[in-house]
C-alpha cells in the first residue's frame, strides 16, 4: 500500500469515527427537531426573531429546563418521578409559610425549604430501594400526598388556598435578586432563571461525562443488577438522583415564590409530565441507560419555542397540547432511528 492509499484509508477511518460519534449523541434527534421548530416559527410568526421574543422563549424554556435536567438524570438512571411538579409548589409553600409564620428573614425559609425538598427526594429514593416497588407507584403516592399536604396546610395555616404576601419581609429583595431578577443585555431583559438553567446543564453534563458518579448513573440505568455485581453503589446512586430532583424543585419553587411573593397551593399539578416530555424529546429513554443533560435542555427549548411561537403566530393556544404530543412522538421516532443508525455504524 503506497502513501496515497494509506492517507485515503486514514481519512475514511476518521470520517467513519466522526460519523459514529455524531450518530451516537443522544441529543442529535432533538437538535434536528429544534432547528425545524425554529425555522417553522421564524417563517410563520413575524415577531419570533425579535430579541424580546427570544428572551420570552428562553424564559419559558428555563422554567421547564431547570427541572428537566435532574429529571433527565433520573431517567438515565432508569427511574422517573411523578411528584416533581407538585414538589416545586411544596418548596415555595414551605419557604413562604415558614418565613411568614416565624416572622423570620426569608432566607431562613429558603434554607428550610431546601432541607425539606431534599428530604422528599431522599424519601422517594429510600422507599424505592427498600420496598422494590416501581418508581411509578412510589412517586404517584408522593404526588398525591404532597397535593393534599399543599392544600391542607395552606388552608389550615393561612385560611385560604394561597399564602400571605412576604414582599415586605427582611431578605425578600436579595432573595428576589437571586431567584427572580431580570438581567438587561442590549436593552433586552433576560430572567436569571436562564443562568440557573445553563448552570445546571453544565454541572449535570460534567457529572455524566467526567465523573465516576456519571458512570454509575448510566450503569444503574442500563442494568442495576449487573452494576451492583461490579461494585456500583446502586442504592446511593438512586437516592442521590431523587435528591437531585428535589434540588431542582427547590430552585424552581423559589423562583415561583419570589416572582409573585404569594403561592397558590394547587399549582404544579401536571408539570411533571412536561418535565418528562422535555427529557424524552431530548433523547432520554424511558427504559434508562441513555440520554444527556444537553438533550433535556434542547427538549425544554423546543417546549419554549412551541408554547410562545403559537402566541407570536397568533394561533389558538388550545392547539399547544396537540403540537406537544406530536413533537413527543416524532422526537421518539427520530431518536430511535438515530440509535439504530449509530448501532449500524459500529
DRENTORTI-840347 format. One record per residue (C-alpha): y, z, x; residue in three letters; residue number from 1. Coordinates in Angstrom, 1 decimal, always signed. Example, Ala and Ser with C-alpha at 12.3 -4.5 7.8 and 13.67 -1.06 7.14 Angstrom:
2
- -4.5  +7.8  +12.3  ALA  1 $
- -1.1  +7.1  +13.7  SER  2 $
! end
This chain:
346
- +0.0  +0.0  +0.0  UNK  1 $
- +3.3  -1.1  +1.5  UNK  2 $
- +6.6  +0.9  +1.4  UNK  3 $
- +7.9  -1.0  -1.7  UNK  4 $
- +4.7  -0.2  -3.7  UNK  5 $
- +4.9  +3.4  -2.7  UNK  6 $
- +8.6  +3.6  -3.8  UNK  7 $
- +7.8  +2.0  -7.2  UNK  8 $
- +4.8  +4.4  -7.7  UNK  9 $
- +7.1  +7.3  -6.9  UNK  10 $
- +9.7  +6.1  -9.4  UNK  11 $
- +7.1  +5.8  -12.1  UNK  12 $
- +5.9  +9.3  -11.4  UNK  13 $
- +9.4  +10.6  -11.6  UNK  14 $
- +10.1  +8.7  -14.8  UNK  15 $
- +6.9  +10.0  -16.4  UNK  16 $
- +7.7  +13.5  -15.3  UNK  17 $
- +11.2  +13.4  -16.7  UNK  18 $
- +9.9  +11.9  -20.0  UNK  19 $
- +7.2  +14.5  -20.3  UNK  20 $
- +9.7  +17.3  -19.6  UNK  21 $
- +12.1  +15.9  -22.2  UNK  22 $
- +9.5  +15.5  -24.9  UNK  23 $
- +8.2  +19.0  -24.1  UNK  24 $
- +11.5  +20.6  -25.1  UNK  25 $
- +11.2  +22.4  -28.5  UNK  26 $
- +14.8  +21.7  -29.4  UNK  27 $
- +14.6  +17.9  -28.9  UNK  28 $
- +14.0  +17.1  -32.5  UNK  29 $
- +16.8  +19.4  -33.7  UNK  30 $
- +19.2  +17.9  -31.2  UNK  31 $
- +18.4  +14.4  -32.6  UNK  32 $
- +18.9  +15.8  -36.1  UNK  33 $
- +22.2  +17.5  -35.2  UNK  34 $
- +23.6  +14.2  -33.8  UNK  35 $
- +22.5  +12.4  -37.1  UNK  36 $
- +24.2  +15.0  -39.3  UNK  37 $
- +27.3  +15.0  -37.2  UNK  38 $
- +27.6  +11.2  -37.3  UNK  39 $
- +26.9  +11.2  -41.1  UNK  40 $
- +29.7  +13.7  -42.0  UNK  41 $
- +32.1  +12.1  -39.5  UNK  42 $
- +31.7  +8.9  -41.4  UNK  43 $
- +31.8  +10.3  -45.0  UNK  44 $
- +34.3  +13.2  -44.5  UNK  45 $
- +37.7  +12.2  -43.2  UNK  46 $
- +38.7  +15.7  -42.2  UNK  47 $
- +35.4  +16.6  -40.5  UNK  48 $
- +36.5  +15.6  -37.0  UNK  49 $
- +39.7  +17.7  -37.1  UNK  50 $
- +39.9  +20.7  -34.6  UNK  51 $
- +40.4  +23.1  -37.5  UNK  52 $
- +37.3  +21.7  -39.2  UNK  53 $
- +35.3  +22.2  -36.1  UNK  54 $
- +36.4  +25.8  -35.9  UNK  55 $
- +35.2  +26.3  -39.5  UNK  56 $
- +31.9  +24.7  -38.8  UNK  57 $
- +31.3  +26.8  -35.7  UNK  58 $
- +32.2  +29.9  -37.5  UNK  59 $
- +29.7  +29.1  -40.3  UNK  60 $
- +27.1  +28.3  -37.7  UNK  61 $
- +27.8  +31.5  -35.7  UNK  62 $
- +27.3  +33.8  -38.7  UNK  63 $
- +23.8  +32.3  -39.1  UNK  64 $
- +23.2  +31.8  -35.4  UNK  65 $
- +23.7  +35.4  -34.4  UNK  66 $
- +20.6  +36.3  -36.5  UNK  67 $
- +18.7  +33.1  -35.9  UNK  68 $
- +18.4  +33.8  -32.2  UNK  69 $
- +16.4  +37.1  -32.4  UNK  70 $
- +14.5  +35.7  -35.4  UNK  71 $
- +13.5  +32.7  -33.3  UNK  72 $
- +12.3  +35.0  -30.5  UNK  73 $
- +10.3  +36.9  -33.1  UNK  74 $
- +8.8  +33.7  -34.4  UNK  75 $
- +7.9  +32.6  -30.9  UNK  76 $
- +6.1  +35.9  -30.7  UNK  77 $
- +4.1  +35.0  -33.8  UNK  78 $
- +5.8  +37.1  -36.4  UNK  79 $
- +8.7  +36.9  -38.8  UNK  80 $
- +11.0  +39.3  -40.7  UNK  81 $
- +11.8  +39.2  -44.4  UNK  82 $
- +14.1  +42.2  -44.1  UNK  83 $
- +16.6  +40.6  -41.7  UNK  84 $
- +19.1  +39.6  -44.4  UNK  85 $
- +19.4  +43.0  -46.1  UNK  86 $
- +19.3  +44.7  -42.7  UNK  87 $
- +22.7  +43.2  -42.0  UNK  88 $
- +24.1  +44.8  -45.1  UNK  89 $
- +22.4  +48.1  -44.3  UNK  90 $
- +24.1  +48.0  -40.9  UNK  91 $
- +27.6  +47.5  -42.4  UNK  92 $
- +27.0  +50.2  -45.1  UNK  93 $
- +25.9  +52.8  -42.6  UNK  94 $
- +29.0  +52.2  -40.4  UNK  95 $
- +31.3  +52.3  -43.4  UNK  96 $
- +29.9  +55.3  -45.3  UNK  97 $
- +29.3  +57.4  -42.2  UNK  98 $
- +32.9  +56.8  -40.9  UNK  99 $
- +34.4  +57.5  -44.3  UNK  100 $
- +32.4  +60.5  -45.4  UNK  101 $
- +32.6  +62.2  -42.0  UNK  102 $
- +36.2  +61.2  -41.5  UNK  103 $
- +35.3  +60.1  -38.0  UNK  104 $
- +36.5  +57.4  -35.7  UNK  105 $
- +35.0  +54.2  -37.0  UNK  106 $
- +33.3  +53.7  -33.6  UNK  107 $
- +31.2  +56.7  -34.3  UNK  108 $
- +30.0  +55.0  -37.5  UNK  109 $
- +29.4  +51.8  -35.4  UNK  110 $
- +27.2  +53.8  -32.9  UNK  111 $
- +25.2  +55.5  -35.7  UNK  112 $
- +24.7  +52.1  -37.3  UNK  113 $
- +23.3  +50.7  -34.1  UNK  114 $
- +20.8  +53.5  -33.9  UNK  115 $
- +19.8  +53.0  -37.5  UNK  116 $
- +19.2  +49.3  -37.3  UNK  117 $
- +17.3  +49.6  -34.0  UNK  118 $
- +15.2  +52.3  -35.7  UNK  119 $
- +14.5  +50.0  -38.7  UNK  120 $
- +13.4  +47.2  -36.3  UNK  121 $
- +11.2  +49.7  -34.4  UNK  122 $
- +9.7  +50.9  -37.7  UNK  123 $
- +8.7  +47.3  -38.7  UNK  124 $
- +7.1  +46.7  -35.3  UNK  125 $
- +5.3  +50.1  -35.3  UNK  126 $
- +3.9  +49.5  -38.8  UNK  127 $
- +2.8  +46.0  -37.8  UNK  128 $
- +0.9  +47.2  -34.8  UNK  129 $
- -0.5  +50.3  -36.4  UNK  130 $
- -1.7  +49.0  -39.7  UNK  131 $
- -2.7  +45.5  -38.6  UNK  132 $
- -1.2  +44.2  -41.9  UNK  133 $
- +0.5  +40.8  -41.8  UNK  134 $
- +4.2  +40.8  -41.0  UNK  135 $
- +4.9  +39.2  -44.4  UNK  136 $
- +3.6  +42.4  -46.1  UNK  137 $
- +5.3  +44.9  -43.8  UNK  138 $
- +8.7  +43.3  -43.8  UNK  139 $
- +8.6  +42.5  -47.5  UNK  140 $
- +8.1  +46.2  -48.1  UNK  141 $
- +11.0  +47.0  -45.8  UNK  142 $
- +13.1  +44.3  -47.6  UNK  143 $
- +12.5  +46.0  -51.0  UNK  144 $
- +13.1  +49.5  -49.6  UNK  145 $
- +16.4  +48.5  -47.9  UNK  146 $
- +17.6  +46.6  -51.0  UNK  147 $
- +17.0  +49.8  -53.1  UNK  148 $
- +18.5  +52.1  -50.5  UNK  149 $
- +21.6  +50.0  -50.1  UNK  150 $
- +22.4  +50.0  -53.8  UNK  151 $
- +21.2  +53.6  -54.4  UNK  152 $
- +23.0  +55.3  -51.6  UNK  153 $
- +26.2  +53.3  -52.2  UNK  154 $
- +26.3  +54.4  -55.8  UNK  155 $
- +25.3  +57.9  -55.0  UNK  156 $
- +27.9  +58.4  -52.3  UNK  157 $
- +30.8  +56.2  -53.4  UNK  158 $
- +30.1  +56.0  -57.2  UNK  159 $
- +30.3  +52.1  -57.2  UNK  160 $
- +28.4  +49.2  -55.7  UNK  161 $
- +30.9  +48.8  -52.9  UNK  162 $
- +32.1  +51.1  -50.1  UNK  163 $
- +35.6  +52.6  -49.8  UNK  164 $
- +38.1  +50.9  -47.5  UNK  165 $
- +38.2  +52.2  -43.9  UNK  166 $
- +41.1  +49.9  -42.8  UNK  167 $
- +43.4  +52.9  -42.3  UNK  168 $
- +40.9  +54.9  -40.2  UNK  169 $
- +41.2  +55.6  -36.5  UNK  170 $
- +39.5  +53.0  -34.3  UNK  171 $
- +39.5  +50.3  -37.0  UNK  172 $
- +41.9  +47.9  -35.2  UNK  173 $
- +40.0  +48.0  -31.9  UNK  174 $
- +36.6  +47.5  -33.7  UNK  175 $
- +38.0  +44.6  -35.7  UNK  176 $
- +39.1  +43.0  -32.4  UNK  177 $
- +35.6  +43.3  -31.0  UNK  178 $
- +33.7  +42.1  -34.1  UNK  179 $
- +36.1  +40.1  -36.3  UNK  180 $
- +39.1  +38.9  -34.4  UNK  181 $
- +40.4  +35.3  -34.1  UNK  182 $
- +41.0  +33.7  -30.7  UNK  183 $
- +43.6  +30.9  -30.7  UNK  184 $
- +42.9  +28.0  -28.4  UNK  185 $
- +45.3  +25.0  -28.5  UNK  186 $
- +46.8  +26.1  -31.8  UNK  187 $
- +43.3  +26.4  -33.5  UNK  188 $
- +41.8  +29.7  -34.3  UNK  189 $
- +38.2  +30.4  -33.4  UNK  190 $
- +36.3  +33.5  -34.6  UNK  191 $
- +35.0  +35.9  -32.0  UNK  192 $
- +31.5  +35.6  -33.6  UNK  193 $
- +31.2  +32.3  -31.8  UNK  194 $
- +31.4  +34.1  -28.5  UNK  195 $
- +28.8  +36.7  -29.7  UNK  196 $
- +26.6  +33.8  -30.8  UNK  197 $
- +26.8  +31.9  -27.5  UNK  198 $
- +26.2  +35.1  -25.5  UNK  199 $
- +23.1  +35.9  -27.5  UNK  200 $
- +21.8  +32.4  -26.9  UNK  201 $
- +22.4  +32.7  -23.2  UNK  202 $
- +20.7  +36.1  -22.9  UNK  203 $
- +17.8  +35.1  -25.1  UNK  204 $
- +17.3  +31.9  -23.1  UNK  205 $
- +17.3  +33.8  -19.8  UNK  206 $
- +14.7  +36.3  -21.2  UNK  207 $
- +12.4  +33.5  -22.4  UNK  208 $
- +12.7  +31.3  -19.3  UNK  209 $
- +13.4  +33.6  -16.4  UNK  210 $
- +11.7  +36.9  -17.0  UNK  211 $
- +8.2  +38.4  -17.3  UNK  212 $
- +9.1  +39.5  -20.9  UNK  213 $
- +9.6  +35.9  -21.8  UNK  214 $
- +6.1  +35.1  -20.6  UNK  215 $
- +4.8  +38.0  -22.7  UNK  216 $
- +6.6  +36.7  -25.8  UNK  217 $
- +5.0  +33.2  -25.5  UNK  218 $
- +1.6  +34.7  -24.7  UNK  219 $
- +1.7  +37.1  -27.7  UNK  220 $
- +2.7  +34.3  -30.0  UNK  221 $
- +0.0  +31.9  -28.6  UNK  222 $
- -2.9  +34.3  -28.8  UNK  223 $
- -2.3  +38.1  -28.9  UNK  224 $
- -5.9  +39.0  -28.2  UNK  225 $
- -6.0  +36.8  -25.1  UNK  226 $
- -2.7  +38.1  -24.0  UNK  227 $
- -3.9  +41.7  -24.3  UNK  228 $
- -7.0  +40.9  -22.3  UNK  229 $
- -4.9  +39.8  -19.3  UNK  230 $
- -2.7  +42.9  -19.4  UNK  231 $
- +0.3  +41.8  -21.6  UNK  232 $
- +1.8  +44.9  -23.4  UNK  233 $
- +1.3  +43.3  -26.9  UNK  234 $
- +2.4  +46.4  -28.9  UNK  235 $
- +5.6  +47.0  -26.9  UNK  236 $
- +6.5  +43.3  -26.9  UNK  237 $
- +6.2  +43.1  -30.7  UNK  238 $
- +8.1  +46.3  -31.3  UNK  239 $
- +10.8  +45.1  -28.9  UNK  240 $
- +11.1  +41.8  -30.7  UNK  241 $
- +11.7  +43.6  -34.0  UNK  242 $
- +14.3  +45.8  -32.4  UNK  243 $
- +16.0  +42.6  -31.2  UNK  244 $
- +16.3  +41.5  -34.9  UNK  245 $
- +17.8  +45.0  -35.5  UNK  246 $
- +20.4  +44.4  -32.8  UNK  247 $
- +21.3  +41.0  -34.3  UNK  248 $
- +21.6  +42.7  -37.7  UNK  249 $
- +23.9  +45.3  -36.2  UNK  250 $
- +26.3  +42.7  -34.7  UNK  251 $
- +26.3  +40.7  -38.0  UNK  252 $
- +26.8  +43.8  -40.1  UNK  253 $
- +29.8  +45.0  -38.0  UNK  254 $
- +31.4  +41.6  -38.4  UNK  255 $
- +30.9  +41.7  -42.2  UNK  256 $
- +32.4  +45.2  -42.3  UNK  257 $
- +35.4  +44.6  -40.1  UNK  258 $
- +36.2  +41.2  -41.6  UNK  259 $
- +36.8  +42.7  -45.1  UNK  260 $
- +36.9  +46.6  -44.5  UNK  261 $
- +34.6  +47.1  -47.6  UNK  262 $
- +31.0  +46.1  -48.1  UNK  263 $
- +29.2  +45.1  -51.3  UNK  264 $
- +25.8  +46.8  -51.4  UNK  265 $
- +24.0  +43.8  -52.9  UNK  266 $
- +24.9  +41.3  -50.2  UNK  267 $
- +22.4  +39.8  -47.7  UNK  268 $
- +19.5  +39.1  -50.1  UNK  269 $
- +18.2  +35.6  -49.4  UNK  270 $
- +19.8  +35.2  -46.0  UNK  271 $
- +16.6  +36.0  -44.2  UNK  272 $
- +15.2  +32.6  -45.4  UNK  273 $
- +18.3  +30.8  -43.9  UNK  274 $
- +17.7  +32.5  -40.5  UNK  275 $
- +14.1  +31.4  -40.6  UNK  276 $
- +15.0  +27.9  -41.6  UNK  277 $
- +17.5  +27.7  -38.7  UNK  278 $
- +14.8  +28.7  -36.3  UNK  279 $
- +12.3  +26.3  -37.7  UNK  280 $
- +14.7  +23.4  -37.7  UNK  281 $
- +15.4  +24.4  -34.0  UNK  282 $
- +11.7  +23.8  -33.1  UNK  283 $
- +10.0  +27.2  -33.7  UNK  284 $
- +6.5  +27.1  -35.1  UNK  285 $
- +5.5  +29.4  -37.9  UNK  286 $
- +2.3  +30.0  -36.1  UNK  287 $
- +4.1  +31.2  -33.0  UNK  288 $
- +4.0  +30.5  -29.3  UNK  289 $
- +6.5  +27.6  -29.3  UNK  290 $
- +10.3  +27.4  -29.6  UNK  291 $
- +13.6  +28.2  -27.9  UNK  292 $
- +16.8  +30.1  -28.3  UNK  293 $
- +18.8  +27.0  -27.8  UNK  294 $
- +16.9  +25.3  -30.6  UNK  295 $
- +17.8  +28.1  -33.0  UNK  296 $
- +21.5  +27.6  -32.1  UNK  297 $
- +21.2  +23.9  -32.8  UNK  298 $
- +19.5  +24.7  -36.1  UNK  299 $
- +22.3  +27.1  -37.0  UNK  300 $
- +24.9  +24.4  -36.0  UNK  301 $
- +23.1  +21.9  -38.4  UNK  302 $
- +23.4  +24.5  -41.1  UNK  303 $
- +27.2  +25.0  -40.4  UNK  304 $
- +27.8  +21.2  -40.4  UNK  305 $
- +26.0  +20.7  -43.6  UNK  306 $
- +27.5  +23.7  -45.5  UNK  307 $
- +31.0  +22.8  -44.5  UNK  308 $
- +30.6  +19.0  -44.3  UNK  309 $
- +29.7  +18.9  -48.0  UNK  310 $
- +33.0  +20.7  -48.7  UNK  311 $
- +35.0  +18.4  -46.4  UNK  312 $
- +33.5  +15.3  -48.1  UNK  313 $
- +34.5  +16.8  -51.5  UNK  314 $
- +31.0  +16.7  -52.9  UNK  315 $
- +29.5  +19.1  -55.4  UNK  316 $
- +28.3  +22.1  -53.3  UNK  317 $
- +25.4  +22.5  -55.7  UNK  318 $
- +23.7  +19.9  -53.6  UNK  319 $
- +23.7  +22.1  -50.5  UNK  320 $
- +20.3  +23.6  -51.0  UNK  321 $
- +18.8  +20.2  -51.5  UNK  322 $
- +20.2  +19.0  -48.2  UNK  323 $
- +19.0  +22.2  -46.5  UNK  324 $
- +15.5  +21.7  -47.9  UNK  325 $
- +15.4  +18.1  -46.9  UNK  326 $
- +16.5  +18.9  -43.4  UNK  327 $
- +13.8  +21.6  -43.1  UNK  328 $
- +11.1  +19.1  -44.0  UNK  329 $
- +12.5  +16.3  -41.8  UNK  330 $
- +13.0  +18.6  -38.8  UNK  331 $
- +9.5  +20.0  -39.1  UNK  332 $
- +8.0  +16.5  -39.2  UNK  333 $
- +10.2  +15.3  -36.3  UNK  334 $
- +9.2  +18.4  -34.3  UNK  335 $
- +5.5  +17.8  -35.0  UNK  336 $
- +5.9  +14.1  -33.9  UNK  337 $
- +7.7  +15.2  -30.7  UNK  338 $
- +5.0  +17.7  -29.8  UNK  339 $
- +2.3  +15.0  -30.3  UNK  340 $
- +4.2  +12.6  -28.1  UNK  341 $
- +4.5  +15.3  -25.4  UNK  342 $
- +0.8  +16.0  -25.5  UNK  343 $
- +0.1  +12.3  -25.3  UNK  344 $
- +2.0  +12.0  -22.0  UNK  345 $
- +0.0  +14.8  -20.3  UNK  346 $
! end
